[in-house]
Amino acid sequence: MKRTLLFLPLILFGAMALMLGLGLTSDPSQVESPLVGKPAPEFQVPGLRNPGSSVQLSDFEGEVALINVWASWCTTCRQEHPYLMALSENGVPIYGIDYKDERSKAISWLERYGSPYQAVGFDRKGEVGMDWGVYGVPETYVIDRNGVIRYKHTGAITARSLNETLQPLIAKLRREGEA
């Protein structure tokens, strides 16, 4: 019995090392969202630049659109920004949700790097993010013409995710809407 107890710390250490190793090798962008395939949650937040206006789900009703949750303090958001700009320049409507940020910093950020967004909502407390199941920023949702979330991308959009996943899915959803 005493010999078994001597090996217990070694067994526990091995189990913890295995779990840590598995966690470090998993891809955080592959986290499944329970919202995929379901109607996007309703929301209404003040506009970033004009707090008297609002951004809401009905703003992009009837079109294939992206919802990008971002923040000025997010370094990864800066990495994905050129890809959002490219999508926007190619006619993909993108709506931003500025998440747990300071209004003035977010506005300055967009002035510095450019805005790919049709409109940007200001989610100061993260309430919309909570309803949408945001783990952290950036996160991007593809919404179909019927307001259904068809895909969630966690983390920065890259050239690979843009070319292999987002653009083909957007094209497919647009074709579906034409039929």
N, C-alpha and C positions, 0 to 999 in steps of 0.2 A: 504494500500500500504506500509506504514511504517513497519507494522508487518511482511509482506512478506520479506522485505529487512533485517529485523533482523535475519531471519532464513537462508538467503542466505549463510553466511559463514559456518554454520553448514551443509548445504546441500553439499557445495563444499568440505568441509573436509571429509564428508562421502563418496563422490564419489572418492576422491583421496585415501582414506584408502581402499576402495574396489578394486581399480585398483592396488594398491601396494600389497595387499593380494593375488590377482590373479597372479601377476607377481612373487611373492615369492614362490608360490606353483607350478608354471609350471616347467617342466623338460627341461633344456636347451639342452639336448641331443636329444630332439624330434623336434628340429627346422628343418622344411622341407627345402630341398635344391632344387632350380629350376633345378639343373644339373642332378639330379637322373633320369635315363632313357635316358640320352643324351650322345653323345660322349664326352669323357674327353677333356678339353681344351688342345690344343698343348702347350708345354712349352719346354724350354731349359735353364738350369741354370748351372753355373760352378759347378764342383764337390767340395765337402767340403774339402776333404783332398788334392785333386789335382786340383787347379783352372784351369789348362790347359786342363783338361778333362771336359766333360759335362754330365749331366743327363737330359734325355728327354723322352717324352711319348713313343717313339718308342722302348725304352729300354725294356719295358715289354709287347710289342705287342705279341699277341697270347697266353698269359697265364693269369690265374686268379691271380690277385695281389692286394696288399694293398698299398696305398699311405698314409703315416703318416706324418702329418705336426706337427713339434715339435720345441722346443728351449731349450737351456741349462738353461735359466732363468725361465723356466716354472716348478713350483713345482708339478703340476698335471701330467706333462709328466713323472716325476720320479715315480709317483704312478702307471702309466699304463705300465711302461717299462718291468716289469717281464712278463706281458701278451704278449707283442710283442716278447719278447725273446722266450717264449713258442711256439708261432705261427711259428716263424722262425725255431726253432728246429724241428717242425713237418712238415717242408717242404713248408711253405707258403712264397712265395716271397714278401718281404716288401721293398718298396723304401721310403726313407725319404726325406723330404723337411725341411731343417733347416731354420726357419722363423725369420726374423728380429733379428738376433743374431750376436755375434762376432765369427769369424771363430775359433780363438784359444780356446775360452771357449767351443764351441761345440765339437771340437776335444778332448779336455780334458775330457769332459762329457762322450763321447763315450768310451774313454780309461778307464775311471773309472768304468762305469756300463756295458760295453759291447755293441756291435752293432748287432741288429737284421736285419740290412739293407743289401740288395744286393748292393745298392749304395745310396749315400746321396748327394742331390743337395743343394747348398747354395743360399738361397733367401734373401739376405741382406736387400733389400728395401721392400720386401713383395709384389712384382709385381705378381709373380705366385700365391701367396695366394689370391690376389685380384681377379685374373681371375677365381680362383676356388671357390670363395665365402667364404673364410675363415673368420669366426667371431672372432676366437681366438684359441689358441693352448691348448691342442692337438685336432686335428681333423683327422679322418681316413676315407678314401674312399675305397670302394671295387670296383675294375675294372674287368669287365669280359674279356674273350678272344678277343672280338671284340673292346675293348677300350671304352666300355660304362660304365658309373658310375652306379652301381646297388644299392649302399647304401652309406650313409654318417653318420658317428658317430661323434657327437660333444661332446667333453669332454673326460675324461679318459675312456679307456677300463677297464672294471671290470670283475671279474670272471663271473658274471651274463651275461653281454653283450657278453662276449666271448663264453660262453656255449649256451646261448639261441638264439643269433642272428648271430654273426660272423662265428663261425665254421659251423653251419648248412647251412648258405648261401654260404660259400666257397665250401662246399661239393656239394651242389646243382649245383652251377655254373660249377664245375669240371665235374660232371656227364653229364650236358648239352653239354659240349664240347666233350665228348666221344661218344655221340650218332650220 
